[in-house]
């Protein structure tokens, strides 16, 4: 066997060993990510991203080999260790984005450890594509989605009225009265119709399109010249209005057809066809925008001589044993933490929550969600009820309890759910809620609006003897308690009441019900 063949054989074995170790460490993370790509239409483009990355690496393979420099053992090793810490934190705190970001950071750390930072520069676009394929945290997702919903619904109303169809918008809900009907049909501009689904795909396609149409095959930052990098950034920004406009056009067409054909225009074959049509039109607009930008932004040829060494041969390769050992050890540790049993906590079901909370009395039966909502919430136990004061003020409370948050089932913050349902959350602040014994706890206070409805909302996180207003503080506590107490149980608690004519009185009433509720929750949400 020749010297080159021996080197290739050794390098193949080294790469295989590292790949197997990474796969062992992130097996559960990658399996869940693949499932989300398959089932979540917002990120279905993730199924194609690995193939695109493979194509980029294959096309740039000679440049990658030439760019291999001195290994950065300390920087790469530090990045690997930090990635392991993120993986543990995300696993124990049931934060999927953290575990997935850890995977991307781990790959970057291994590249730096093995080949140095120059190779990482060439691979920045593949790493960016991988990041764009990872579902972003729900709080961030909804802060992007809700403004898009409002913009899409506003533009759709303008379009529908242009065709002389009477319509009324309340938040992200459009009311249309079909011809010859006496009952209005509500068109709710949900995330799918706001542009968010096509936006995530379009931003990813913008990067791919700009990369494969770049003028200089060997650029500077991320293997892009300054002109190509500028074009990529602009194209990614343009993906936002393209997504919103095309989806607003879809809602407009649906609204006009609803006026003539009624409910059937909002579902079935037309709904599916219009969805695909939006993708194709948006893609065509993106390609046209890229063509225009290439004409306008030309730039100067990039001078790359002398930046990379002629060949990476002969460079001393670092030992892979520390990396493989850390990955395998981390894999065993993560699996042990995930699979070890949690403490068994005795508790009463929330159905036995007292119908009397101070001066508040339960009004009517428990409210139950339909199966589709319950499958999203994934609570171990929950209750939602109406309570009323003697003076007639009504309030709604919800308690969602999770016996374990290690497998990804965790709280659905009102900041995630309510904006997606059309609620505008205003005047965020903290409020001190005082129990009967004089002790206090901190909770979130919002005024929320949806059309004609104005409500005071107070919510907090409770469990394991802790009461927190901050979702992030609760996550940190969950990680700590999972390690030290083998517990990750807890509950989201929410109280809402109408503002009416006196907001101060509404806040006082909501705080009173919150205090009475918190006092009675211990048997159902144990310390």
C-alpha positions in Angstrom: 0.0 0.0 0.0 1.4 3.4 -1.0 2.0 6.2 1.4 -0.9 8.2 0.0 -3.2 5.2 0.3 -2.2 4.7 3.9 -2.8 8.3 4.7 -6.2 8.2 3.0 -7.1 5.0 4.9 -6.1 6.5 8.2 -8.0 9.7 7.5 -11.1 7.7 6.6 -10.9 5.8 9.8 -10.4 9.0 11.8 -13.4 10.6 10.2 -15.5 7.5 10.7 -14.6 7.3 14.4 -15.5 10.9 15.0 -18.8 10.6 12.9 -19.9 7.5 14.9 -19.1 9.2 18.2 -21.1 12.4 17.2 -24.0 10.2 16.0 -24.0 8.3 19.3 -24.0 11.6 21.3 -26.7 13.3 19.3 -28.8 10.2 18.3 -31.9 11.4 20.1 -31.5 15.0 19.1 -31.1 14.1 15.4 -34.0 11.7 15.5 -36.4 14.3 16.9 -35.1 17.0 14.5 -35.7 14.6 11.5 -39.2 14.0 12.8 -39.9 17.7 13.0 -38.7 18.2 9.5 -41.1 15.5 8.3 -44.1 16.7 10.3 -43.6 20.5 10.7 -44.4 22.4 7.4 -42.6 25.4 8.7 -39.3 23.5 8.5 -39.9 20.8 5.9 -37.1 22.4 3.8 -34.8 20.9 6.4 -35.2 17.5 4.6 -33.3 19.0 1.6 -30.6 20.9 3.6 -28.3 17.9 4.2 -28.2 17.1 0.5 -27.5 20.7 -0.4 -24.7 20.8 2.2 -23.3 17.6 0.7 -23.3 19.2 -2.7 -21.5 22.3 -1.5 -18.8 20.3 0.3 -18.3 18.1 -2.8 -18.0 21.1 -5.1 -15.6 22.8 -2.7 -13.6 19.7 -1.7 -10.4 20.8 -3.4 -10.6 24.2 -1.8 -11.3 22.7 1.6 -8.3 20.4 1.4 -6.1 23.3 0.3 -7.4 25.5 3.1 -6.5 22.9 5.8 -4.1 24.7 8.2 -2.6 24.1 11.6 -5.2 22.5 13.9 -6.6 24.8 16.6 -6.6 22.3 19.4 -7.4 24.6 22.3 -10.0 26.7 20.5 -11.6 23.6 18.9 -11.5 21.7 22.2 -13.0 24.6 24.1 -15.9 24.8 21.6 -16.5 21.0 21.9 -16.7 21.3 25.7 -19.0 24.3 25.5 -21.2 22.3 23.1 -21.4 19.4 25.5 -22.5 21.8 28.3 -25.2 23.2 26.0 -26.4 19.7 25.2 -26.6 18.8 28.9 -28.4 22.0 29.7 -30.9 21.7 26.8 -31.5 18.0 27.6 -32.2 18.5 31.3 -34.2 21.7 30.7 -36.2 20.3 27.8 -35.1 23.1 25.5 -34.9 21.6 22.0 -33.3 24.6 20.3 -30.4 24.5 22.7 -29.6 20.8 22.0 -29.8 21.4 18.3 -27.7 24.5 18.3 -25.2 22.5 20.4 -25.0 20.0 17.5 -24.1 22.7 15.0 -21.6 24.2 17.4 -20.1 20.8 18.0 -19.5 20.2 14.3 -17.8 23.6 14.1 -15.7 22.8 17.1 -14.6 19.5 15.6 -13.7 21.2 12.3 -11.6 23.8 14.1 -9.9 21.1 16.3 -9.0 19.0 13.3 -8.3 21.5 10.5 -8.2 25.1 11.9 -10.3 28.1 11.4 -9.6 28.6 7.7 -11.6 25.5 6.7 -14.5 26.7 9.0 -14.5 29.9 6.9 -15.2 27.9 3.8 -17.9 26.0 5.5 -19.8 29.0 7.0 -22.6 28.7 4.3 -23.3 25.0 5.1 -23.3 25.8 8.8 -25.7 28.8 8.1 -28.0 26.5 6.1 -28.0 24.0 9.0 -28.9 26.7 11.5 -31.8 27.9 9.2 -33.2 24.4 9.2 -33.4 24.3 13.0 -36.8 25.3 14.4 -36.3 28.5 16.3 -37.7 28.9 19.9 -41.5 29.3 19.9 -41.3 32.7 21.6 -39.1 34.1 18.8 -41.2 32.3 16.2 -44.4 34.0 17.4 -42.8 37.4 17.6 -42.0 37.0 13.9 -45.2 35.3 13.0 -47.7 37.6 14.6 -46.6 40.9 12.8 -46.7 38.9 9.6 -50.2 37.7 10.4 -51.4 41.3 11.0 -49.6 42.6 7.8 -51.0 39.7 5.7 -54.5 40.3 7.0 -54.4 44.0 6.4 -53.2 43.6 2.9 -55.7 40.9 2.3 -58.6 43.2 3.4 -57.4 45.9 1.0 -57.3 43.3 -1.8 -60.7 41.9 -0.9 -62.3 45.3 -0.8 -60.7 46.2 -4.2 -63.0 43.5 -5.6 -66.0 45.1 -4.0 -66.4 42.4 -1.4 -67.5 43.7 2.0 -65.3 42.5 4.8 -64.4 43.3 8.4 -61.0 42.6 10.1 -60.6 42.0 13.8 -57.0 41.4 14.6 -55.9 38.6 12.3 -59.5 37.4 11.7 -61.4 38.5 8.6 -65.2 38.3 8.5 -66.9 37.8 5.1 -70.6 37.5 4.3 -71.0 35.2 1.3 -73.6 36.2 -1.3 -77.1 35.0 -0.5 -76.0 34.0 3.1 -77.0 35.5 6.4 -74.1 34.0 8.4 -70.6 35.4 8.2 -67.5 33.2 7.6 -64.4 33.8 9.6 -61.1 33.6 7.9 -58.3 33.4 10.5 -54.9 34.4 9.1 -52.9 31.8 11.0 -49.2 31.3 10.8 -49.5 29.2 7.7 -51.2 32.0 5.8 -49.1 34.8 7.3 -46.0 33.9 5.2 -44.0 32.4 8.1 -43.9 28.9 6.5 -42.7 30.2 3.1 -40.5 32.8 4.8 -38.3 30.1 6.6 -38.0 28.3 3.3 -37.4 31.4 1.2 -34.6 32.7 3.5 -32.9 29.3 3.2 -33.4 29.3 -0.6 -32.0 32.9 -0.7 -28.7 31.7 0.8 -28.6 28.7 -1.6 -29.4 30.7 -4.6 -26.9 33.5 -3.8 -24.2 31.0 -3.1 -24.5 28.9 -6.3 -24.8 32.1 -8.5 -21.9 33.9 -6.9 -19.5 35.6 -9.4 -16.2 34.8 -7.6 -15.8 31.1 -7.0 -13.3 31.8 -4.2 -14.2 34.8 -2.0 -13.3 36.0 1.4 -15.8 35.7 4.2 -17.8 32.4 3.9 -16.2 31.9 0.4 -18.2 34.9 -0.8 -16.8 38.1 -2.2 -17.9 41.4 -0.8 -20.4 41.9 -3.6 -21.8 38.4 -3.3 -22.0 38.7 0.4 -24.0 42.0 0.1 -26.3 40.4 -2.5 -26.9 37.4 -0.2 -27.9 39.7 2.7 -30.2 41.8 0.6 -31.8 38.7 -0.9 -32.5 37.3 2.6 -34.2 40.6 3.6 -36.3 40.6 0.4 -37.6 37.1 1.3 -39.7 38.8 4.0 -41.9 41.0 1.8 -42.0 38.4 -0.9 -43.4 35.9 1.6 -45.9 38.3 3.1 -47.2 39.7 -0.3 -47.7 36.2 -1.9 -49.5 34.9 1.1 -51.6 38.1 1.4 -52.6 37.5 -2.3 -53.6 33.9 -1.3 -55.8 35.2 1.5 -57.3 37.8 -0.9 -58.2 35.2 -3.4 -59.6 32.9 -0.7 -61.7 35.8 0.6 -63.1 36.7 -2.8 -63.9 33.1 -3.6 -65.5 32.7 -0.2 -67.9 35.6 -1.1 -69.0 33.6 -4.1 -68.7 29.9 -3.0 -68.9 30.1 0.7 -67.0 27.8 3.2 -65.8 25.3 0.5 -63.4 28.0 -0.8 -61.4 27.8 2.5 -60.7 24.1 2.5 -60.2 21.1 0.3 -58.4 21.1 -3.1 -58.4 24.9 -3.5 -56.6 25.4 -0.2 -53.9 22.9 -1.1 -53.4 24.1 -4.6 -53.2 27.8 -3.5 -50.6 26.8 -0.9 -48.3 25.2 -3.6 -49.0 28.1 -6.0 -47.8 30.6 -3.3 -44.5 28.7 -3.0 -43.9 28.7 -6.8 -44.8 32.3 -7.2 -42.6 33.3 -4.2 -39.7 31.3 -5.6 -40.1 32.9 -9.0 -40.0 36.3 -7.4 -36.9 35.4 -5.4 -35.1 34.2 -8.6 -36.1 37.4 -10.4 -34.8 39.5 -7.4 -31.5 37.6 -7.5 -31.2 38.2 -11.2 -31.8 41.9 -10.7 -29.3 42.1 -7.8 -26.6 40.4 -9.9 -27.0 43.0 -12.6 -26.9 45.9 -10.1 -24.2 44.6 -7.6 -21.2 43.5 -9.7 -18.3 44.3 -7.4 -14.6 43.7 -8.3 -12.9 40.3 -8.8 -11.7 38.9 -5.5 -7.9 38.5 -5.1 -7.3 35.3 -3.3 -3.7 34.5 -4.0 -1.6 33.8 -1.0 -4.5 33.3 1.4 -4.6 29.5 1.5 -1.6 27.2 1.5 -1.1 25.2 -1.7 -1.9 21.9 0.0 -2.9 20.7 3.4 -0.6 17.6 3.1 2.1 17.2 5.6 0.4 19.1 8.3 0.4 17.4 11.6 -3.0 16.0 12.5 -4.1 16.2 16.1 -5.1 13.1 18.0 -8.8 12.3 17.7 -8.7 10.3 21.0 -9.6 13.2 23.3 -12.5 14.2 21.0 -13.9 10.7 20.6 -13.5 10.0 24.4 -15.3 13.2 25.3 -18.1 12.5 22.8 -18.6 8.9 23.9 -18.5 9.8 27.6 -20.9 12.6 27.0 -23.2 10.3 25.1 -23.3 7.9 28.0 -23.9 10.7 30.5 -26.7 12.3 28.4 -28.4 8.9 28.0 -28.0 8.2 31.7 -29.6 11.5 32.7 -32.4 11.0 30.2 -33.2 7.4 31.1 -32.7 7.5 34.8 -36.0 7.5 36.7 -37.4 10.7 38.2 -38.7 11.0 41.7 -42.3 9.8 42.2 -44.3 12.6 43.6 -47.7 12.1 45.2 -50.3 14.6 44.1 -54.0 15.2 43.7 -55.4 15.5 40.2 -56.4 19.1 39.1 -60.0 18.0 38.7 -60.1 18.0 42.5 -59.1 21.7 42.7 -61.4 23.5 45.1 -64.5 25.1 43.5 -64.2 27.8 46.1 -61.1 30.1 46.1 -61.6 32.8 48.7 -64.7 34.8 47.5 -64.5 33.3 44.1 -66.9 30.5 43.2 -66.7 28.1 40.3 -69.1 28.9 37.5 -70.1 25.9 35.4 -68.2 22.8 34.6 -64.5 22.4 33.6 -63.6 23.4 30.1 -61.8 20.8 28.1 -59.8 21.3 24.9 -60.3 19.2 21.8 -57.9 16.4 21.1 -55.9 18.5 18.6 -55.1 21.2 21.2 -54.3 18.6 23.9 -51.9 16.9 21.5 -50.0 20.2 21.2 -50.1 21.0 24.9 -49.0 17.5 26.0 -49.8 18.2 29.6 -49.9 15.4 32.2 -52.9 17.0 33.8 -54.7 20.3 33.3 -57.8 22.3 34.3 -59.5 25.3 32.9 -62.5 26.9 34.7 -64.6 29.9 35.1 -64.9 31.6 38.5 -67.1 34.5 39.6 -67.3 37.0 42.4 -70.6 37.8 44.2 -70.7 41.1 42.3 -70.7 39.2 39.0 -67.1 39.7 37.8 -66.0 36.6 36.0 -62.5 35.2 35.5 -60.9 32.3 33.7 -58.1 30.2 35.2 -55.9 27.6 33.6 -53.3 25.3 35.2 -51.3 23.0 33.0 -49.1 20.4 34.9 -46.2 18.4 33.5 -44.9 15.5 35.5 -41.7 15.5 33.5 -40.2 17.9 31.0 -37.2 15.8 30.0 -38.8 14.4 26.8 -39.7 17.8 25.3 -43.2 18.1 26.7 -43.1 21.5 28.5 -45.0 24.7 29.2 -46.7 26.6 26.4 -46.1 30.2 27.5 -48.9 32.6 26.8 -46.3 34.6 24.8 -46.3 31.6 22.4 -49.9 30.7 22.2 -51.9 33.9 22.5 -50.3 35.9 19.7 -50.8 33.0 17.4 -54.5 33.2 18.2 -54.7 36.9 17.4 -54.2 38.4 20.8 -52.1 41.5 21.1 -50.1 41.5 24.4 -49.6 45.1 25.8 -48.1 46.8 28.8 -45.9 44.0 30.1 -44.9 44.3 33.7 -44.4 42.3 36.9 -46.8 42.2 39.8 -46.3 41.1 43.4 -49.1 38.8 44.3 -49.7 38.6 48.1 -51.0 35.4 49.8 -53.2 35.4 52.9 -50.1 34.7 55.1 -48.4 37.9 53.8 -45.8 36.1 51.6 -45.6 37.3 48.0 -44.5 36.0 44.7 -43.7 37.6 41.4 -45.9 37.1 38.3 -46.3 38.5 34.8 -49.0 41.0 34.2 -50.3 41.9 30.7 -53.2 43.7 29.1 -54.3 41.6 26.1 -56.6 42.6 23.3 -58.3 40.7 20.4 -60.7 42.9 18.5 -63.3 44.1 21.0 -62.0 41.9 23.8 -59.8 43.4 26.5 -58.5 41.2 29.3 -56.1 41.4 32.3 -53.8 38.4 32.3 -51.5 37.2 35.1 -49.4 34.1 34.8 -46.4 32.4 36.4 -44.6 29.1 36.7 -45.0 27.0 39.8 -43.6 23.7 41.0 -40.9 22.0 43.1 -41.3 24.7 45.8 -40.6 27.5 43.4 -42.7 30.2 41.9 -41.2 32.2 39.0 -42.3 34.9 36.6 -39.5 34.4 34.2 -39.6 31.4 31.9 -35.8 31.5 31.6 -35.2 31.5 35.3 -37.6 28.6 35.6 -35.6 26.7 32.9 -32.4 27.2 34.8 -34.1 25.9 38.0 -35.5 23.0 36.1 -32.0 22.0 35.0 -30.7 22.3 38.5 -33.5 20.4 40.1 -33.3 17.7 37.4 -29.6 17.1 38.4 -29.9 17.5 42.2 -33.5 16.3 42.9 -34.3 14.1 39.8 -37.4 16.3 39.3 -38.5 18.4 36.3 -42.2 18.6 37.1 -44.1 21.9 37.3 -47.0 23.9 36.1 -48.0 27.0 34.1 -50.7 29.0 35.9 -52.7 31.6 34.2 -55.6 33.9 35.3 -57.6 36.2 33.1 -60.5 38.6 33.7 -62.2 41.3 31.6 -60.9 44.9 31.9 -64.4 46.4 31.8 -64.6 50.1 32.7 -62.0 50.0 35.5 -58.6 48.5 34.6 -57.2 49.0 38.2 -60.2 47.1 39.6 -59.6 44.3 37.1 -56.0 44.0 37.9 -56.8 43.9 41.7 -59.4 41.1 41.1 -57.0 39.1 38.9 -54.3 39.4 41.6 -56.8 38.3 44.3 -57.8 35.2 42.3 -54.1 34.5 41.6 -53.3 34.6 45.3 -56.2 32.3 46.3 -55.3 29.9 43.5 -51.6 29.8 44.5 -52.5 29.0 48.1 -54.5 25.9 47.1 -52.2 24.5 44.4 -49.6 22.7 46.6 -51.5 19.3 46.8 -51.8 19.4 43.0 -48.4 20.9 42.1 -46.2 19.6 44.9 -43.2 21.4 46.5 
